[in-house]
Amino acid sequence: MGLDLVLYRLVRAGSGRRRPAYVTAQVVADPHDVLLGLIERARGGGRTPLLDRVDPLGELVVAAERVPQLLAELRCLGEIAETPAEAEQVRRLTGLVRRCLRDREVQLRFEGD
């Protein structure tokens, strides 16, 4: 299993397209369930309501206006990180999420298996 954070970039559609199209721009993979373990430990404490909605078998799209909240919740995960692998995963996720603050033509999705 794994819970990946995927950054998608908006592709400008022609005038005939009704829905926006996105392409994968960057992925922070979680093949060893490091992120999932952190989220499970933080879940239900009231400090990570957005991350509490992550489904390890589904997908959660994070809207652009929720990116600051996601950054705050990642800081909470950083506080409970116990291993170097957990701290590194939070650092990688934070770097990816910060890109969304500067670029509004991207979308973040947590994608489970």
C-alpha positions, -999 to +999 in steps of 0.1 A: +000+000+000+010+036+002-004+071+004+011+094-021+008+132-023+006+141-060+009+176-075-011+181-107-006+210-131-035+224-150-033+220-187-049+248-207-077+232-226-090+244-259-123+263-262-142+230-268-132+215-234-156+219-206-136+205-177-100+214-168-074+187-175-045+180-151-011+162-156+011+148-129+039+173-121+055+158-090+049+129-066+059+123-030+055+086-027+050+067+005+058+030-003+065+022+033+034+038+048+054+064+067+028+091+060-001+068+067+014+059+101+019+096+110-017+104+100-031+075+120-012+087+151-025+123+147-060+113+138-088+124+160-068+148+181-085+179+166-053+194+152-055+177+118-091+179+105-081+180+069-056+151+072-082+132+092-103+130+060-075+111+041-086+077+030-058+052+025-078+035-002-092+066-019-084+101-030-086+134-013-083+166-034-070+196-015-084+228-029-061+258-033-077+277-004-070+248+019-032+248+013-024+270+043-044+247+065-025+217+051+008+234+059-003+239+095-014+203+098+019+191+083+037+211+111+016+190+136+028+158+119+064+171+122+059+175+159+049+139+164+075+124+140+096+099+159+121+087+133+144+103+107+122+087+080+091+103+094+108+137+097+121+134+061+087+125+047+071+155+064+099+177+050+093+164+015+056+169+018+060+204+031+082+213+002+057+201-023+028+219-006+047+251-005+049+251-043+011+254-043+013+287-024+032+302-053+014+285-082-024+286-084-025+264-115-018+232-096-038+208-075-028+185-047-043+151-042-037+124-016-039+091-034-042+058-017-040+023-031 
